[in-house]
Amino acid sequence: MKLMITVGIIVFSTIGSWIGQLMSNGNWFGLWSLLLGTIGSFAGIWAGYQAAKYFEL
């Protein structure tokens, strides 16, 4: 379960930060990047937990 949650956090926070930096003209430490990275991390926790339940790891 830890592995799936960790992978979910890494993938979703990276995608969220990447979308945020596109919105703030390439600034990785801009408000949008930090906000969407945080939201992506929480989404990654949820997705990793659901995946771990589904695959019973």
DSSP file (Angstrom, degrees, kcal/mol; ACC not computed):
  #  RESIDUE AA STRUCTURE BP1 BP2  ACC     N-H-->O    O-->H-N    N-H-->O    O-->H-N    TCO  KAPPA ALPHA  PHI   PSI    X-CA   Y-CA   Z-CA
    1    1 A M     >        0   0    0      0, 0.0     4,-2.2     0, 0.0     5,-0.2   0.000 360.0 360.0 360.0 -39.2    0.0    0.0    0.0
    2    2 A K  H  >  +     0   0    0      1,-0.2     4,-2.5     2,-0.2     5,-0.2   0.893 360.0  52.2 -61.2 -39.2    2.8    2.4    0.8
    3    3 A L  H  > S+     0   0    0      2,-0.2     4,-2.6     1,-0.2    -1,-0.2   0.926 109.7  47.4 -63.9 -45.4    4.3    1.9   -2.6
    4    4 A M  H  > S+     0   0    0      1,-0.2     4,-2.3     2,-0.2    -1,-0.2   0.901 113.8  47.4 -64.8 -40.7    1.1    2.7   -4.5
    5    5 A I  H  X S+     0   0    0     -4,-2.2     4,-2.5    43,-0.2    -1,-0.2   0.905 112.3  50.1 -67.1 -41.1    0.5    5.8   -2.4
    6    6 A T  H  X S+     0   0    0     -4,-2.5     4,-2.4    -5,-0.2    -2,-0.2   0.922 111.8  47.2 -63.7 -44.0    4.0    7.0   -2.8
    7    7 A V  H  X S+     0   0    0     -4,-2.6     4,-2.7     1,-0.2     5,-0.3   0.905 111.7  52.0 -63.3 -41.1    3.8    6.6   -6.6
    8    8 A G  H  X S+     0   0    0     -4,-2.3     4,-2.5    -5,-0.2     5,-0.4   0.913 110.4  47.9 -61.1 -43.7    0.5    8.4   -6.6
    9    9 A I  H  X S+     0   0    0     -4,-2.5     4,-2.3    35,-0.3     5,-0.3   0.937 114.0  46.4 -62.8 -46.9    1.9   11.3   -4.7
   10   10 A I  H  X S+     0   0    0     -4,-2.4     4,-1.7     2,-0.2    -2,-0.2   0.940 117.8  41.6 -62.8 -48.0    4.9   11.6   -7.0
   11   11 A V  H  X S+     0   0    0     -4,-2.7     4,-2.2    -5,-0.2    -2,-0.2   0.951 119.0  42.1 -67.4 -50.3    3.0   11.3  -10.2
   12   12 A F  H  X S+     0   0    0     -4,-2.5     4,-2.5    -5,-0.3    29,-0.2   0.869 115.0  49.1 -70.0 -36.8    0.0   13.5   -9.4
   13   13 A S  H  X S+     0   0    0     -4,-2.3     4,-2.5    -5,-0.4    -1,-0.2   0.880 111.7  50.5 -69.9 -35.4    2.0   16.2   -7.6
   14   14 A T  H  X S+     0   0    0     -4,-1.7     4,-2.4    -5,-0.3    -2,-0.2   0.926 112.5  45.9 -65.7 -44.0    4.4   16.4  -10.6
   15   15 A I  H  X S+     0   0    0     -4,-2.2     4,-2.4     2,-0.2     5,-0.2   0.923 113.6  49.7 -64.4 -43.6    1.6   16.7  -13.1
   16   16 A G  H  X S+     0   0    0     -4,-2.5     4,-2.2     1,-0.2    21,-0.4   0.911 112.8  46.2 -61.8 -42.9   -0.1   19.3  -10.9
   17   17 A S  H  X S+     0   0    0     -4,-2.5     4,-2.5    19,-0.3    -1,-0.2   0.886 110.9  53.3 -66.9 -38.4    3.1   21.4  -10.6
   18   18 A W  H  X S+     0   0    0     -4,-2.4     4,-1.5     2,-0.2    -2,-0.2   0.917 110.6  45.9 -63.5 -43.8    3.7   21.1  -14.3
   19   19 A I  H  X S+     0   0    0     -4,-2.4     4,-1.6     1,-0.2    -1,-0.2   0.902 112.5  52.7 -64.9 -39.9    0.3   22.4  -15.2
   20   20 A G  H  X S+     0   0    0     -4,-2.2     4,-1.5     1,-0.2    13,-0.4   0.881 106.7  51.0 -63.5 -39.5    0.7   25.2  -12.6
   21   21 A Q  H  <>S+     0   0    0     -4,-2.5     5,-3.4     1,-0.2     6,-0.5   0.820 107.0  54.7 -71.2 -27.6    4.0   26.3  -14.0
   22   22 A L  H ><5S+     0   0    0     -4,-1.5     3,-0.8     3,-0.2    -1,-0.2   0.870 109.0  48.8 -66.9 -35.3    2.4   26.5  -17.5
   23   23 A M  H 3<5S+     0   0    0     -4,-1.6    -2,-0.2     1,-0.2    -1,-0.2   0.772 112.7  47.3 -74.8 -26.1   -0.2   28.8  -16.0
   24   24 A S  T ><5S-     0   0    0     -4,-1.5     3,-0.9     3,-0.1    -1,-0.2  -0.095 121.4 -98.6-110.4  36.1    2.4   31.0  -14.3
   25   25 A N  T < 5S-     0   0    0     -3,-0.8    -3,-0.2     1,-0.2    -2,-0.1   0.855  83.4 -44.6  56.9  44.8    4.7   31.4  -17.3
   26   26 A G  T 3 <S+     0   0    0     -5,-3.4     2,-0.9     1,-0.2    -1,-0.2   0.554  94.8 140.3  84.7   8.2    7.3   28.8  -16.4
   27   27 A N    X   -     0   0    0     -3,-0.9     3,-1.4    -6,-0.5     6,-0.3  -0.763  31.1-171.4 -90.1 106.1    7.6   29.7  -12.7
   28   28 A W  T 3  S+     0   0    0     -2,-0.9    -1,-0.2     1,-0.3    -7,-0.1   0.724  87.6  47.5 -69.4 -20.7    7.9   26.4  -10.8
   29   29 A F  T 3  S+     0   0    0      4,-0.1    -1,-0.3    -3,-0.1     2,-0.1   0.111  88.0 120.4-106.9  20.5    7.6   28.3   -7.4
   30   30 A G  S <> S-     0   0    0     -3,-1.4     4,-2.3     1,-0.1     5,-0.2  -0.282  79.3-102.1 -77.9 169.6    4.6   30.4   -8.5
   31   31 A L  H  > S+     0   0    0      1,-0.2     4,-2.6     2,-0.2     5,-0.2   0.910 120.1  49.0 -59.8 -45.9    1.3   30.3   -6.7
   32   32 A W  H  > S+     0   0    0      1,-0.2     4,-2.8     2,-0.2     5,-0.3   0.900 110.8  50.2 -64.6 -40.4   -0.4   28.2   -9.2
   33   33 A S  H  > S+     0   0    0    -13,-0.4     4,-1.9    -6,-0.3   -13,-0.2   0.926 114.5  43.3 -64.5 -45.2    2.4   25.6   -9.3
   34   34 A L  H  X S+     0   0    0     -4,-2.3     4,-1.9     2,-0.2    -2,-0.2   0.903 116.1  48.2 -67.1 -41.2    2.5   25.3   -5.5
   35   35 A L  H  X S+     0   0    0     -4,-2.6     4,-2.4    -5,-0.2    -2,-0.2   0.945 115.4  42.3 -65.7 -49.1   -1.3   25.2   -5.2
   36   36 A L  H  X S+     0   0    0     -4,-2.8     4,-2.4     1,-0.2   -19,-0.3   0.821 112.1  55.3 -71.3 -29.4   -1.9   22.6   -8.0
   37   37 A G  H  X S+     0   0    0     -4,-1.9     4,-1.8   -21,-0.4    -1,-0.2   0.893 109.9  46.9 -65.1 -39.8    1.1   20.5   -6.7
   38   38 A T  H  X S+     0   0    0     -4,-1.9     4,-1.9     2,-0.2    -2,-0.2   0.924 113.5  47.0 -67.0 -45.6   -0.5   20.4   -3.3
   39   39 A I  H  X S+     0   0    0     -4,-2.4     4,-2.2     1,-0.2    -2,-0.2   0.895 111.5  52.8 -62.8 -39.3   -3.9   19.5   -4.7
   40   40 A G  H  X S+     0   0    0     -4,-2.4     4,-2.3     2,-0.2   -27,-0.3   0.858 105.4  54.8 -63.6 -35.8   -2.2   16.8   -6.9
   41   41 A S  H  X S+     0   0    0     -4,-1.8     4,-2.0   -29,-0.2    -2,-0.2   0.924 109.4  45.9 -64.2 -44.0   -0.5   15.4   -3.8
   42   42 A F  H  X S+     0   0    0     -4,-1.9     4,-2.0     1,-0.2    -2,-0.2   0.888 112.9  50.2 -66.1 -38.0   -3.8   14.9   -2.1
   43   43 A A  H  X S+     0   0    0     -4,-2.2     4,-2.8     1,-0.2    -2,-0.2   0.871 109.1  53.3 -65.5 -35.9   -5.3   13.4   -5.2
   44   44 A G  H  X S+     0   0    0     -4,-2.3     4,-2.7     2,-0.2   -35,-0.3   0.866 106.1  52.1 -66.9 -37.2   -2.3   11.1   -5.4
   45   45 A I  H  X S+     0   0    0     -4,-2.0     4,-2.2   -37,-0.2    -2,-0.2   0.941 113.5  44.4 -61.9 -46.9   -2.9    9.9   -1.9
   46   46 A W  H  X S+     0   0    0     -4,-2.0     4,-2.5     2,-0.2    -2,-0.2   0.932 115.5  46.6 -63.8 -46.4   -6.5    9.1   -2.7
   47   47 A A  H  X S+     0   0    0     -4,-2.8     4,-2.5     1,-0.2    -2,-0.2   0.899 112.9  49.7 -65.2 -40.9   -5.6    7.4   -6.0
   48   48 A G  H  X S+     0   0    0     -4,-2.7     4,-2.3     2,-0.2   -43,-0.2   0.889 111.4  48.9 -64.6 -39.3   -2.8    5.4   -4.5
   49   49 A Y  H  X S+     0   0    0     -4,-2.2     4,-2.1    -5,-0.2    -2,-0.2   0.921 112.8  47.1 -65.7 -44.1   -5.1    4.2   -1.7
   50   50 A Q  H  X S+     0   0    0     -4,-2.5     4,-2.2     1,-0.2    -2,-0.2   0.900 112.8  49.4 -64.9 -40.3   -7.8    3.2   -4.1
   51   51 A A  H  X S+     0   0    0     -4,-2.5     4,-2.8     2,-0.2     5,-0.2   0.896 110.1  51.0 -65.1 -40.2   -5.3    1.4   -6.4
   52   52 A A  H  X>S+     0   0    0     -4,-2.3     5,-1.2     1,-0.2     4,-1.1   0.881 111.3  48.1 -66.1 -37.6   -3.9   -0.5   -3.4
   53   53 A K  H  <5S+     0   0    0     -4,-2.1    -1,-0.2     2,-0.2    -2,-0.2   0.905 114.0  47.2 -65.8 -41.2   -7.4   -1.5   -2.4
   54   54 A Y  H  <5S+     0   0    0     -4,-2.2    -2,-0.2     1,-0.2    -1,-0.2   0.915 121.4  34.3 -68.7 -44.0   -8.2   -2.6   -5.9
   55   55 A F  H  <5S-     0   0    0     -4,-2.8    -1,-0.2    -5,-0.1    -2,-0.2   0.513 101.1-134.3 -90.4  -5.4   -5.0   -4.6   -6.5
   56   56 A E  T  <5       0   0    0     -4,-1.1    -3,-0.2    -5,-0.2    -4,-0.1   0.920 360.0 360.0  53.0  53.7   -4.7   -5.7   -2.9
   57   57 A L      <       0   0    0     -5,-1.2   -55,-0.1    -6,-0.1   -54,-0.1   0.421 360.0 360.0 -94.6 360.0   -1.0   -5.0   -2.5
